[in-house]
């Protein structure tokens, strides 16, 4: 019985420790999730989109403008140490 309990605790631990989750259901906190383009940004945009979402009502929409400098990124610095796993829907 102890072995099963320990195994269950180990299986659930990654779900409870050091997670960064955001569904953007309360809007987009641009301080926690800033946009950036290190080299250049010539027209790429990041917006809160309420018209298209996989689950819930909101998502983050990233539109590139094309060309070398038409890129833009959105991210957070609240990343825990160790392995990082990302779930996205494209």
PDB file of N, CA, C and O in Angstrom:
ATOM      1  N   UNK A   1       0.822  -1.199   0.000  1.00  0.00           N
ATOM      2  CA  UNK A   1       0.000   0.000   0.000  1.00  0.00           C
ATOM      3  C   UNK A   1       0.867   1.264   0.000  1.00  0.00           C
ATOM      4  O   UNK A   1       0.571   2.224  -0.712  1.00  0.00           O
ATOM      5  N   UNK A   2       1.945   1.259   0.808  1.00  0.00           N
ATOM      6  CA  UNK A   2       2.824   2.422   0.857  1.00  0.00           C
ATOM      7  C   UNK A   2       3.453   2.680  -0.517  1.00  0.00           C
ATOM      8  O   UNK A   2       3.592   3.829  -0.937  1.00  0.00           O
ATOM      9  N   UNK A   3       3.827   1.611  -1.204  1.00  0.00           N
ATOM     10  CA  UNK A   3       4.429   1.749  -2.530  1.00  0.00           C
ATOM     11  C   UNK A   3       3.488   2.401  -3.523  1.00  0.00           C
ATOM     12  O   UNK A   3       3.909   3.225  -4.335  1.00  0.00           O
ATOM     13  N   UNK A   4       2.207   2.033  -3.462  1.00  0.00           N
ATOM     14  CA  UNK A   4       1.221   2.627  -4.368  1.00  0.00           C
ATOM     15  C   UNK A   4       1.010   4.096  -4.046  1.00  0.00           C
ATOM     16  O   UNK A   4       0.865   4.913  -4.956  1.00  0.00           O
ATOM     17  N   UNK A   5       0.990   4.445  -2.762  1.00  0.00           N
ATOM     18  CA  UNK A   5       0.817   5.838  -2.353  1.00  0.00           C
ATOM     19  C   UNK A   5       2.009   6.669  -2.790  1.00  0.00           C
ATOM     20  O   UNK A   5       1.840   7.784  -3.285  1.00  0.00           O
ATOM     21  N   UNK A   6       3.225   6.136  -2.612  1.00  0.00           N
ATOM     22  CA  UNK A   6       4.431   6.853  -3.024  1.00  0.00           C
ATOM     23  C   UNK A   6       4.460   7.038  -4.532  1.00  0.00           C
ATOM     24  O   UNK A   6       4.837   8.104  -5.018  1.00  0.00           O
ATOM     25  N   UNK A   7       4.069   6.017  -5.276  1.00  0.00           N
ATOM     26  CA  UNK A   7       4.026   6.109  -6.727  1.00  0.00           C
ATOM     27  C   UNK A   7       3.028   7.164  -7.190  1.00  0.00           C
ATOM     28  O   UNK A   7       3.305   7.922  -8.120  1.00  0.00           O
ATOM     29  N   UNK A   8       1.870   7.212  -6.543  1.00  0.00           N
ATOM     30  CA  UNK A   8       0.865   8.221  -6.872  1.00  0.00           C
ATOM     31  C   UNK A   8       1.387   9.624  -6.561  1.00  0.00           C
ATOM     32  O   UNK A   8       1.182  10.550  -7.347  1.00  0.00           O
ATOM     33  N   UNK A   9       2.056   9.784  -5.425  1.00  0.00           N
ATOM     34  CA  UNK A   9       2.606  11.091  -5.054  1.00  0.00           C
ATOM     35  C   UNK A   9       3.652  11.546  -6.069  1.00  0.00           C
ATOM     36  O   UNK A   9       3.687  12.721  -6.433  1.00  0.00           O
ATOM     37  N   UNK A  10       4.500  10.635  -6.528  1.00  0.00           N
ATOM     38  CA  UNK A  10       5.505  10.987  -7.530  1.00  0.00           C
ATOM     39  C   UNK A  10       4.868  11.329  -8.874  1.00  0.00           C
ATOM     40  O   UNK A  10       5.367  12.188  -9.601  1.00  0.00           O
ATOM     41  N   UNK A  11       3.782  10.668  -9.198  1.00  0.00           N
ATOM     42  CA  UNK A  11       3.106  10.932 -10.467  1.00  0.00           C
ATOM     43  C   UNK A  11       2.419  12.291 -10.473  1.00  0.00           C
ATOM     44  O   UNK A  11       2.357  12.953 -11.510  1.00  0.00           O
ATOM     45  N   UNK A  12       1.906  12.707  -9.328  1.00  0.00           N
ATOM     46  CA  UNK A  12       1.163  13.971  -9.234  1.00  0.00           C
ATOM     47  C   UNK A  12       2.078  15.153  -8.942  1.00  0.00           C
ATOM     48  O   UNK A  12       1.697  16.292  -9.210  1.00  0.00           O
ATOM     49  N   UNK A  13       3.267  14.923  -8.405  1.00  0.00           N
ATOM     50  CA  UNK A  13       4.164  16.008  -7.999  1.00  0.00           C
ATOM     51  C   UNK A  13       4.468  16.994  -9.114  1.00  0.00           C
ATOM     52  O   UNK A  13       4.409  18.197  -8.859  1.00  0.00           O
ATOM     53  N   UNK A  14       4.791  16.569 -10.340  1.00  0.00           N
ATOM     54  CA  UNK A  14       5.071  17.560 -11.383  1.00  0.00           C
ATOM     55  C   UNK A  14       3.880  18.455 -11.687  1.00  0.00           C
ATOM     56  O   UNK A  14       4.068  19.572 -12.168  1.00  0.00           O
ATOM     57  N   UNK A  15       2.676  18.003 -11.424  1.00  0.00           N
ATOM     58  CA  UNK A  15       1.491  18.815 -11.682  1.00  0.00           C
ATOM     59  C   UNK A  15       1.276  19.870 -10.612  1.00  0.00           C
ATOM     60  O   UNK A  15       0.564  20.848 -10.842  1.00  0.00           O
ATOM     61  N   UNK A  16       1.876  19.688  -9.450  1.00  0.00           N
ATOM     62  CA  UNK A  16       1.614  20.583  -8.337  1.00  0.00           C
ATOM     63  C   UNK A  16       2.782  21.496  -8.001  1.00  0.00           C
ATOM     64  O   UNK A  16       2.610  22.449  -7.240  1.00  0.00           O
ATOM     65  N   UNK A  17       3.953  21.235  -8.541  1.00  0.00           N
ATOM     66  CA  UNK A  17       5.156  21.976  -8.162  1.00  0.00           C
ATOM     67  C   UNK A  17       5.649  22.802  -9.348  1.00  0.00           C
ATOM     68  O   UNK A  17       5.795  22.282 -10.454  1.00  0.00           O
ATOM     69  N   UNK A  18       5.902  24.076  -9.117  1.00  0.00           N
ATOM     70  CA  UNK A  18       6.595  24.954 -10.067  1.00  0.00           C
ATOM     71  C   UNK A  18       5.946  24.987 -11.447  1.00  0.00           C
ATOM     72  O   UNK A  18       6.620  24.792 -12.458  1.00  0.00           O
ATOM     73  N   UNK A  19       4.664  25.230 -11.487  1.00  0.00           N
ATOM     74  CA  UNK A  19       3.994  25.346 -12.779  1.00  0.00           C
ATOM     75  C   UNK A  19       3.784  26.807 -13.144  1.00  0.00           C
ATOM     76  O   UNK A  19       3.604  27.660 -12.275  1.00  0.00           O
ATOM     77  N   UNK A  20       3.808  27.075 -14.409  1.00  0.00           N
ATOM     78  CA  UNK A  20       3.429  28.373 -14.952  1.00  0.00           C
ATOM     79  C   UNK A  20       2.265  28.093 -15.885  1.00  0.00           C
ATOM     80  O   UNK A  20       2.438  27.463 -16.928  1.00  0.00           O
ATOM     81  N   UNK A  21       1.092  28.555 -15.517  1.00  0.00           N
ATOM     82  CA  UNK A  21      -0.073  28.341 -16.360  1.00  0.00           C
ATOM     83  C   UNK A  21      -0.774  29.674 -16.588  1.00  0.00           C
ATOM     84  O   UNK A  21      -0.776  30.551 -15.725  1.00  0.00           O
ATOM     85  N   UNK A  22      -1.354  29.802 -17.743  1.00  0.00           N
ATOM     86  CA  UNK A  22      -2.104  31.017 -18.065  1.00  0.00           C
ATOM     87  C   UNK A  22      -3.104  30.686 -19.152  1.00  0.00           C
ATOM     88  O   UNK A  22      -2.726  30.232 -20.232  1.00  0.00           O
ATOM     89  N   UNK A  23      -4.366  30.907 -18.876  1.00  0.00           N
ATOM     90  CA  UNK A  23      -5.409  30.690 -19.866  1.00  0.00           C
ATOM     91  C   UNK A  23      -5.897  31.987 -20.487  1.00  0.00           C
ATOM     92  O   UNK A  23      -6.709  31.968 -21.412  1.00  0.00           O
ATOM     93  N   UNK A  24      -5.404  33.119 -19.981  1.00  0.00           N
ATOM     94  CA  UNK A  24      -5.767  34.451 -20.461  1.00  0.00           C
ATOM     95  C   UNK A  24      -7.266  34.708 -20.349  1.00  0.00           C
ATOM     96  O   UNK A  24      -7.814  35.530 -21.082  1.00  0.00           O
ATOM     97  N   UNK A  25      -7.925  34.010 -19.437  1.00  0.00           N
ATOM     98  CA  UNK A  25      -9.363  34.207 -19.246  1.00  0.00           C
ATOM     99  C   UNK A  25      -9.669  35.519 -18.541  1.00  0.00           C
ATOM    100  O   UNK A  25     -10.774  36.045 -18.675  1.00  0.00           O
ATOM    101  N   UNK A  26      -8.724  36.053 -17.801  1.00  0.00           N
ATOM    102  CA  UNK A  26      -8.917  37.345 -17.132  1.00  0.00           C
ATOM    103  C   UNK A  26      -8.220  38.473 -17.888  1.00  0.00           C
ATOM    104  O   UNK A  26      -7.959  39.536 -17.325  1.00  0.00           O
ATOM    105  N   UNK A  27      -7.924  38.241 -19.155  1.00  0.00           N
ATOM    106  CA  UNK A  27      -7.234  39.246 -19.952  1.00  0.00           C
ATOM    107  C   UNK A  27      -5.761  38.903 -20.091  1.00  0.00           C
ATOM    108  O   UNK A  27      -5.323  37.825 -19.688  1.00  0.00           O
ATOM    109  N   UNK A  28      -5.005  39.819 -20.661  1.00  0.00           N
ATOM    110  CA  UNK A  28      -3.587  39.620 -20.932  1.00  0.00           C
ATOM    111  C   UNK A  28      -2.785  40.563 -20.056  1.00  0.00           C
ATOM    112  O   UNK A  28      -2.815  41.776 -20.261  1.00  0.00           O
ATOM    113  N   UNK A  29      -2.071  40.022 -19.084  1.00  0.00           N
ATOM    114  CA  UNK A  29      -1.187  40.794 -18.228  1.00  0.00           C
ATOM    115  C   UNK A  29       0.125  40.993 -18.981  1.00  0.00           C
ATOM    116  O   UNK A  29       0.975  40.103 -19.003  1.00  0.00           O
ATOM    117  N   UNK A  30       0.285  42.158 -19.593  1.00  0.00           N
ATOM    118  CA  UNK A  30       1.452  42.404 -20.437  1.00  0.00           C
ATOM    119  C   UNK A  30       2.729  42.596 -19.637  1.00  0.00           C
ATOM    120  O   UNK A  30       3.820  42.577 -20.207  1.00  0.00           O
ATOM    121  N   UNK A  31       2.613  42.781 -18.328  1.00  0.00           N
ATOM    122  CA  UNK A  31       3.807  42.834 -17.489  1.00  0.00           C
ATOM    123  C   UNK A  31       4.357  41.429 -17.281  1.00  0.00           C
ATOM    124  O   UNK A  31       5.569  41.220 -17.338  1.00  0.00           O
ATOM    125  N   UNK A  32       3.471  40.463 -17.041  1.00  0.00           N
ATOM    126  CA  UNK A  32       3.889  39.073 -16.849  1.00  0.00           C
ATOM    127  C   UNK A  32       4.191  38.377 -18.168  1.00  0.00           C
ATOM    128  O   UNK A  32       5.026  37.473 -18.209  1.00  0.00           O
ATOM    129  N   UNK A  33       3.530  38.779 -19.241  1.00  0.00           N
ATOM    130  CA  UNK A  33       3.678  38.163 -20.567  1.00  0.00           C
ATOM    131  C   UNK A  33       4.016  39.245 -21.596  1.00  0.00           C
ATOM    132  O   UNK A  33       3.165  39.581 -22.420  1.00  0.00           O
ATOM    133  N   UNK A  34       5.236  39.800 -21.572  1.00  0.00           N
ATOM    134  CA  UNK A  34       5.589  40.877 -22.498  1.00  0.00           C
ATOM    135  C   UNK A  34       5.889  40.351 -23.906  1.00  0.00           C
ATOM    136  O   UNK A  34       6.158  39.167 -24.108  1.00  0.00           O
ATOM    137  N   UNK A  35       5.834  41.269 -24.860  1.00  0.00           N
ATOM    138  CA  UNK A  35       6.229  40.953 -26.231  1.00  0.00           C
ATOM    139  C   UNK A  35       7.645  41.471 -26.450  1.00  0.00           C
ATOM    140  O   UNK A  35       8.085  42.422 -25.805  1.00  0.00           O
ATOM    141  N   UNK A  36       8.339  40.829 -27.366  1.00  0.00           N
ATOM    142  CA  UNK A  36       9.687  41.272 -27.679  1.00  0.00           C
ATOM    143  C   UNK A  36      10.100  40.736 -29.049  1.00  0.00           C
ATOM    144  O   UNK A  36       9.596  39.717 -29.522  1.00  0.00           O
ATOM    145  N   UNK A  37      11.010  41.439 -29.652  1.00  0.00           N
ATOM    146  CA  UNK A  37      11.669  41.008 -30.888  1.00  0.00           C
ATOM    147  C   UNK A  37      13.105  41.477 -30.754  1.00  0.00           C
ATOM    148  O   UNK A  37      13.383  42.667 -30.902  1.00  0.00           O
ATOM    149  N   UNK A  38      14.013  40.570 -30.478  1.00  0.00           N
ATOM    150  CA  UNK A  38      15.398  40.930 -30.144  1.00  0.00           C
ATOM    151  C   UNK A  38      16.109  41.695 -31.259  1.00  0.00           C
ATOM    152  O   UNK A  38      16.736  42.722 -30.996  1.00  0.00           O
ATOM    153  N   UNK A  39      16.024  41.222 -32.474  1.00  0.00           N
ATOM    154  CA  UNK A  39      16.785  41.842 -33.562  1.00  0.00           C
ATOM    155  C   UNK A  39      16.059  43.040 -34.162  1.00  0.00           C
ATOM    156  O   UNK A  39      16.640  44.112 -34.331  1.00  0.00           O
ATOM    157  N   UNK A  40      14.808  42.849 -34.474  1.00  0.00           N
ATOM    158  CA  UNK A  40      14.043  43.921 -35.105  1.00  0.00           C
ATOM    159  C   UNK A  40      12.570  43.525 -35.121  1.00  0.00           C
ATOM    160  O   UNK A  40      12.240  42.342 -35.032  1.00  0.00           O
ATOM    161  N   UNK A  41      11.702  44.498 -35.232  1.00  0.00           N
ATOM    162  CA  UNK A  41      10.267  44.246 -35.327  1.00  0.00           C
ATOM    163  C   UNK A  41       9.687  45.226 -36.324  1.00  0.00           C
ATOM    164  O   UNK A  41       9.617  46.427 -36.061  1.00  0.00           O
ATOM    165  N   UNK A  42       9.277  44.718 -37.449  1.00  0.00           N
ATOM    166  CA  UNK A  42       8.699  45.582 -38.474  1.00  0.00           C
ATOM    167  C   UNK A  42       7.287  45.120 -38.789  1.00  0.00           C
ATOM    168  O   UNK A  42       7.005  44.676 -39.902  1.00  0.00           O
ATOM    169  N   UNK A  43       6.403  45.225 -37.806  1.00  0.00           N
ATOM    170  CA  UNK A  43       5.001  44.986 -38.068  1.00  0.00           C
ATOM    171  C   UNK A  43       4.384  43.751 -37.446  1.00  0.00           C
ATOM    172  O   UNK A  43       3.170  43.576 -37.553  1.00  0.00           O
ATOM    173  N   UNK A  44       5.148  42.890 -36.803  1.00  0.00           N
ATOM    174  CA  UNK A  44       4.556  41.745 -36.125  1.00  0.00           C
ATOM    175  C   UNK A  44       3.707  42.215 -34.946  1.00  0.00           C
ATOM    176  O   UNK A  44       4.056  43.194 -34.286  1.00  0.00           O
ATOM    177  N   UNK A  45       2.597  41.530 -34.676  1.00  0.00           N
ATOM    178  CA  UNK A  45       1.707  41.944 -33.586  1.00  0.00           C
ATOM    179  C   UNK A  45       1.336  40.762 -32.710  1.00  0.00           C
ATOM    180  O   UNK A  45       1.295  39.618 -33.164  1.00  0.00           O
ATOM    181  N   UNK A  46       1.067  41.058 -31.452  1.00  0.00           N
ATOM    182  CA  UNK A  46       0.535  40.099 -30.492  1.00  0.00           C
ATOM    183  C   UNK A  46      -0.703  40.738 -29.891  1.00  0.00           C
ATOM    184  O   UNK A  46      -0.647  41.868 -29.407  1.00  0.00           O
ATOM    185  N   UNK A  47      -1.835  40.017 -29.916  1.00  0.00           N
ATOM    186  CA  UNK A  47      -3.084  40.564 -29.395  1.00  0.00           C
ATOM    187  C   UNK A  47      -3.832  39.513 -28.596  1.00  0.00           C
ATOM    188  O   UNK A  47      -3.619  38.314 -28.774  1.00  0.00           O
ATOM    189  N   UNK A  48      -4.709  39.970 -27.715  1.00  0.00           N
ATOM    190  CA  UNK A  48      -5.632  39.085 -27.014  1.00  0.00           C
ATOM    191  C   UNK A  48      -6.796  38.837 -27.956  1.00  0.00           C
ATOM    192  O   UNK A  48      -7.435  39.780 -28.424  1.00  0.00           O
ATOM    193  N   UNK A  49      -7.069  37.584 -28.233  1.00  0.00           N
ATOM    194  CA  UNK A  49      -8.082  37.222 -29.224  1.00  0.00           C
ATOM    195  C   UNK A  49      -9.245  36.528 -28.520  1.00  0.00           C
ATOM    196  O   UNK A  49      -9.067  35.472 -27.913  1.00  0.00           O
ATOM    197  N   UNK A  50     -10.423  37.115 -28.602  1.00  0.00           N
ATOM    198  CA  UNK A  50     -11.607  36.485 -28.015  1.00  0.00           C
ATOM    199  C   UNK A  50     -12.466  35.801 -29.082  1.00  0.00           C
ATOM    200  O   UNK A  50     -13.509  35.232 -28.760  1.00  0.00           O
ATOM    201  N   UNK A  51     -12.040  35.851 -30.344  1.00  0.00           N
ATOM    202  CA  UNK A  51     -12.799  35.214 -31.423  1.00  0.00           C
ATOM    203  C   UNK A  51     -12.381  33.759 -31.634  1.00  0.00           C
ATOM    204  O   UNK A  51     -13.178  32.955 -32.119  1.00  0.00           O
ATOM    205  N   UNK A  52     -11.146  33.410 -31.277  1.00  0.00           N
ATOM    206  CA  UNK A  52     -10.637  32.054 -31.504  1.00  0.00           C
ATOM    207  C   UNK A  52      -9.927  31.575 -30.243  1.00  0.00           C
ATOM    208  O   UNK A  52      -8.984  32.216 -29.778  1.00  0.00           O
ATOM    209  N   UNK A  53     -10.369  30.471 -29.697  1.00  0.00           N
ATOM    210  CA  UNK A  53      -9.714  29.866 -28.536  1.00  0.00           C
ATOM    211  C   UNK A  53      -9.960  28.372 -28.573  1.00  0.00           C
ATOM    212  O   UNK A  53     -11.024  27.918 -28.994  1.00  0.00           O
ATOM    213  N   UNK A  54      -8.975  27.615 -28.133  1.00  0.00           N
ATOM    214  CA  UNK A  54      -9.124  26.154 -28.099  1.00  0.00           C
ATOM    215  C   UNK A  54     -10.071  25.751 -26.975  1.00  0.00           C
ATOM    216  O   UNK A  54     -10.991  24.960 -27.185  1.00  0.00           O
ATOM    217  N   UNK A  55      -9.848  26.291 -25.798  1.00  0.00           N
ATOM    218  CA  UNK A  55     -10.762  26.133 -24.667  1.00  0.00           C
ATOM    219  C   UNK A  55     -10.907  27.499 -24.024  1.00  0.00           C
ATOM    220  O   UNK A  55     -10.039  28.355 -24.192  1.00  0.00           O
ATOM    221  N   UNK A  56     -11.969  27.714 -23.304  1.00  0.00           N
ATOM    222  CA  UNK A  56     -12.185  29.019 -22.690  1.00  0.00           C
ATOM    223  C   UNK A  56     -12.632  30.041 -23.715  1.00  0.00           C
ATOM    224  O   UNK A  56     -13.156  29.694 -24.773  1.00  0.00           O
ATOM    225  N   UNK A  57     -12.417  31.311 -23.385  1.00  0.00           N
ATOM    226  CA  UNK A  57     -12.896  32.369 -24.277  1.00  0.00           C
ATOM    227  C   UNK A  57     -11.780  33.208 -24.885  1.00  0.00           C
ATOM    228  O   UNK A  57     -12.034  33.940 -25.842  1.00  0.00           O
ATOM    229  N   UNK A  58     -10.559  33.133 -24.373  1.00  0.00           N
ATOM    230  CA  UNK A  58      -9.474  33.989 -24.856  1.00  0.00           C
ATOM    231  C   UNK A  58      -8.263  33.174 -25.263  1.00  0.00           C
ATOM    232  O   UNK A  58      -8.055  32.055 -24.796  1.00  0.00           O
ATOM    233  N   UNK A  59      -7.471  33.760 -26.143  1.00  0.00           N
ATOM    234  CA  UNK A  59      -6.180  33.203 -26.521  1.00  0.00           C
ATOM    235  C   UNK A  59      -5.268  34.357 -26.902  1.00  0.00           C
ATOM    236  O   UNK A  59      -5.717  35.491 -27.068  1.00  0.00           O
ATOM    237  N   UNK A  60      -3.998  34.059 -27.038  1.00  0.00           N
ATOM    238  CA  UNK A  60      -3.044  35.048 -27.524  1.00  0.00           C
ATOM    239  C   UNK A  60      -2.810  34.773 -29.001  1.00  0.00           C
ATOM    240  O   UNK A  60      -2.508  33.647 -29.397  1.00  0.00           O
ATOM    241  N   UNK A  61      -2.951  35.801 -29.799  1.00  0.00           N
ATOM    242  CA  UNK A  61      -2.764  35.672 -31.247  1.00  0.00           C
ATOM    243  C   UNK A  61      -1.465  36.374 -31.634  1.00  0.00           C
ATOM    244  O   UNK A  61      -1.248  37.535 -31.288  1.00  0.00           O
ATOM    245  N   UNK A  62      -0.615  35.662 -32.348  1.00  0.00           N
ATOM    246  CA  UNK A  62       0.655  36.207 -32.826  1.00  0.00           C
ATOM    247  C   UNK A  62       0.612  36.234 -34.346  1.00  0.00           C
ATOM    248  O   UNK A  62       0.447  35.196 -34.988  1.00  0.00           O
ATOM    249  N   UNK A  63       0.761  37.424 -34.919  1.00  0.00           N
ATOM    250  CA  UNK A  63       0.763  37.596 -36.370  1.00  0.00           C
ATOM    251  C   UNK A  63       2.102  38.162 -36.805  1.00  0.00           C
ATOM    252  O   UNK A  63       2.496  39.245 -36.374  1.00  0.00           O
ATOM    253  N   UNK A  64       2.793  37.435 -37.651  1.00  0.00           N
ATOM    254  CA  UNK A  64       4.023  37.942 -38.240  1.00  0.00           C
ATOM    255  C   UNK A  64       3.698  38.805 -39.440  1.00  0.00           C
ATOM    256  O   UNK A  64       2.662  38.635 -40.082  1.00  0.00           O
ATOM    257  N   UNK A  65       4.590  39.731 -39.737  1.00  0.00           N
ATOM    258  CA  UNK A  65       4.363  40.634 -40.865  1.00  0.00           C
ATOM    259  C   UNK A  65       5.057  40.167 -42.130  1.00  0.00           C
ATOM    260  O   UNK A  65       4.935  40.809 -43.173  1.00  0.00           O
ATOM    261  N   UNK A  66       5.779  39.065 -42.057  1.00  0.00           N
ATOM    262  CA  UNK A  66       6.502  38.581 -43.225  1.00  0.00           C
ATOM    263  C   UNK A  66       7.883  39.201 -43.309  1.00  0.00           C
ATOM    264  O   UNK A  66       8.143  40.253 -42.725  1.00  0.00           O
ATOM    265  N   UNK A  67       8.756  38.547 -44.032  1.00  0.00           N
ATOM    266  CA  UNK A  67      10.115  39.050 -44.166  1.00  0.00           C
ATOM    267  C   UNK A  67      10.960  38.756 -42.944  1.00  0.00           C
ATOM    268  O   UNK A  67      10.469  38.207 -41.958  1.00  0.00           O
ATOM    269  N   UNK A  68      12.229  39.122 -43.010  1.00  0.00           N
ATOM    270  CA  UNK A  68      13.172  38.813 -41.931  1.00  0.00           C
ATOM    271  C   UNK A  68      12.786  39.482 -40.618  1.00  0.00           C
ATOM    272  O   UNK A  68      12.861  38.845 -39.568  1.00  0.00           O
ATOM    273  N   UNK A  69      12.381  40.730 -40.646  1.00  0.00           N
ATOM    274  CA  UNK A  69      12.094  41.462 -39.414  1.00  0.00           C
ATOM    275  C   UNK A  69      10.608  41.511 -39.083  1.00  0.00           C
ATOM    276  O   UNK A  69      10.192  42.334 -38.268  1.00  0.00           O
ATOM    277  N   UNK A  70       9.809  40.662 -39.685  1.00  0.00           N
ATOM    278  CA  UNK A  70       8.377  40.657 -39.402  1.00  0.00           C
ATOM    279  C   UNK A  70       7.998  39.738 -38.261  1.00  0.00           C
ATOM    280  O   UNK A  70       6.838  39.340 -38.148  1.00  0.00           O
ATOM    281  N   UNK A  71       8.955  39.392 -37.409  1.00  0.00           N
ATOM    282  CA  UNK A  71       8.680  38.471 -36.307  1.00  0.00           C
ATOM    283  C   UNK A  71       8.429  39.223 -35.005  1.00  0.00           C
ATOM    284  O   UNK A  71       8.832  40.375 -34.844  1.00  0.00           O
ATOM    285  N   UNK A  72       7.758  38.549 -34.086  1.00  0.00           N
ATOM    286  CA  UNK A  72       7.559  39.056 -32.734  1.00  0.00           C
ATOM    287  C   UNK A  72       7.263  37.852 -31.847  1.00  0.00           C
ATOM    288  O   UNK A  72       6.742  36.840 -32.316  1.00  0.00           O
ATOM    289  N   UNK A  73       7.591  37.964 -30.581  1.00  0.00           N
ATOM    290  CA  UNK A  73       7.418  36.864 -29.646  1.00  0.00           C
ATOM    291  C   UNK A  73       6.681  37.342 -28.409  1.00  0.00           C
ATOM    292  O   UNK A  73       6.675  38.534 -28.101  1.00  0.00           O
ATOM    293  N   UNK A  74       6.067  36.417 -27.708  1.00  0.00           N
ATOM    294  CA  UNK A  74       5.460  36.695 -26.413  1.00  0.00           C
ATOM    295  C   UNK A  74       5.928  35.594 -25.473  1.00  0.00           C
ATOM    296  O   UNK A  74       6.021  34.433 -25.872  1.00  0.00           O
ATOM    297  N   UNK A  75       6.220  35.948 -24.238  1.00  0.00           N
ATOM    298  CA  UNK A  75       6.708  34.949 -23.293  1.00  0.00           C
ATOM    299  C   UNK A  75       6.665  35.477 -21.881  1.00  0.00           C
ATOM    300  O   UNK A  75       6.204  36.590 -21.625  1.00  0.00           O
ATOM    301  N   UNK A  76       7.153  34.661 -20.972  1.00  0.00           N
ATOM    302  CA  UNK A  76       7.185  35.042 -19.569  1.00  0.00           C
ATOM    303  C   UNK A  76       8.528  34.682 -18.969  1.00  0.00           C
ATOM    304  O   UNK A  76       9.205  33.769 -19.442  1.00  0.00           O
ATOM    305  N   UNK A  77       8.908  35.397 -17.935  1.00  0.00           N
ATOM    306  CA  UNK A  77      10.138  35.085 -17.214  1.00  0.00           C
ATOM    307  C   UNK A  77       9.857  34.242 -15.980  1.00  0.00           C
ATOM    308  O   UNK A  77      10.778  33.930 -15.226  1.00  0.00           O
ATOM    309  N   UNK A  78       8.615  33.873 -15.764  1.00  0.00           N
ATOM    310  CA  UNK A  78       8.227  33.074 -14.598  1.00  0.00           C
ATOM    311  C   UNK A  78       8.401  31.579 -14.875  1.00  0.00           C
ATOM    312  O   UNK A  78       7.522  30.779 -14.553  1.00  0.00           O
ATOM    313  N   UNK A  79       9.515  31.213 -15.461  1.00  0.00           N
ATOM    314  CA  UNK A  79       9.761  29.824 -15.820  1.00  0.00           C
ATOM    315  C   UNK A  79      10.525  29.149 -14.686  1.00  0.00           C
ATOM    316  O   UNK A  79      11.555  29.661 -14.247  1.00  0.00           O
ATOM    317  N   UNK A  80      10.038  28.014 -14.210  1.00  0.00           N
ATOM    318  CA  UNK A  80      10.745  27.306 -13.146  1.00  0.00           C
ATOM    319  C   UNK A  80      12.039  26.699 -13.668  1.00  0.00           C
ATOM    320  O   UNK A  80      12.207  26.524 -14.875  1.00  0.00           O
ATOM    321  N   UNK A  81      12.948  26.381 -12.764  1.00  0.00           N
ATOM    322  CA  UNK A  81      14.183  25.730 -13.168  1.00  0.00           C
ATOM    323  C   UNK A  81      13.912  24.270 -13.491  1.00  0.00           C
ATOM    324  O   UNK A  81      12.910  23.701 -13.057  1.00  0.00           O
ATOM    325  N   UNK A  82      14.795  23.682 -14.240  1.00  0.00           N
ATOM    326  CA  UNK A  82      14.629  22.276 -14.607  1.00  0.00           C
ATOM    327  C   UNK A  82      13.962  22.138 -15.957  1.00  0.00           C
ATOM    328  O   UNK A  82      13.987  23.064 -16.768  1.00  0.00           O
ATOM    329  N   UNK A  83      13.365  20.985 -16.201  1.00  0.00           N
ATOM    330  CA  UNK A  83      12.703  20.717 -17.469  1.00  0.00           C
ATOM    331  C   UNK A  83      11.473  21.598 -17.630  1.00  0.00           C
ATOM    332  O   UNK A  83      10.746  21.835 -16.665  1.00  0.00           O
ATOM    333  N   UNK A  84      11.239  22.077 -18.829  1.00  0.00           N
ATOM    334  CA  UNK A  84      10.086  22.911 -19.130  1.00  0.00           C
ATOM    335  C   UNK A  84       9.286  22.245 -20.247  1.00  0.00           C
ATOM    336  O   UNK A  84       9.845  21.868 -21.278  1.00  0.00           O
ATOM    337  N   UNK A  85       7.986  22.102 -20.042  1.00  0.00           N
ATOM    338  CA  UNK A  85       7.087  21.522 -21.029  1.00  0.00           C
ATOM    339  C   UNK A  85       6.048  22.565 -21.388  1.00  0.00           C
ATOM    340  O   UNK A  85       5.523  23.249 -20.509  1.00  0.00           O
ATOM    341  N   UNK A  86       5.750  22.691 -22.653  1.00  0.00           N
ATOM    342  CA  UNK A  86       4.816  23.696 -23.127  1.00  0.00           C
ATOM    343  C   UNK A  86       3.681  23.020 -23.876  1.00  0.00           C
ATOM    344  O   UNK A  86       3.899  22.129 -24.697  1.00  0.00           O
ATOM    345  N   UNK A  87       2.466  23.461 -23.577  1.00  0.00           N
ATOM    346  CA  UNK A  87       1.311  22.978 -24.321  1.00  0.00           C
ATOM    347  C   UNK A  87       0.752  24.148 -25.113  1.00  0.00           C
ATOM    348  O   UNK A  87       0.459  25.208 -24.560  1.00  0.00           O
ATOM    349  N   UNK A  88       0.609  23.945 -26.396  1.00  0.00           N
ATOM    350  CA  UNK A  88       0.079  24.990 -27.267  1.00  0.00           C
ATOM    351  C   UNK A  88      -0.864  24.357 -28.275  1.00  0.00           C
ATOM    352  O   UNK A  88      -0.794  23.156 -28.537  1.00  0.00           O
ATOM    353  N   UNK A  89      -1.722  25.148 -28.822  1.00  0.00           N
ATOM    354  CA  UNK A  89      -2.639  24.676 -29.847  1.00  0.00           C
ATOM    355  C   UNK A  89      -2.476  25.584 -31.053  1.00  0.00           C
ATOM    356  O   UNK A  89      -2.718  26.788 -30.964  1.00  0.00           O
ATOM    357  N   UNK A  90      -2.071  25.021 -32.170  1.00  0.00           N
ATOM    358  CA  UNK A  90      -1.858  25.805 -33.386  1.00  0.00           C
ATOM    359  C   UNK A  90      -2.859  25.432 -34.431  1.00  0.00           C
ATOM    360  O   UNK A  90      -2.840  25.987 -35.530  1.00  0.00           O
TER     361      UNK A  90
END
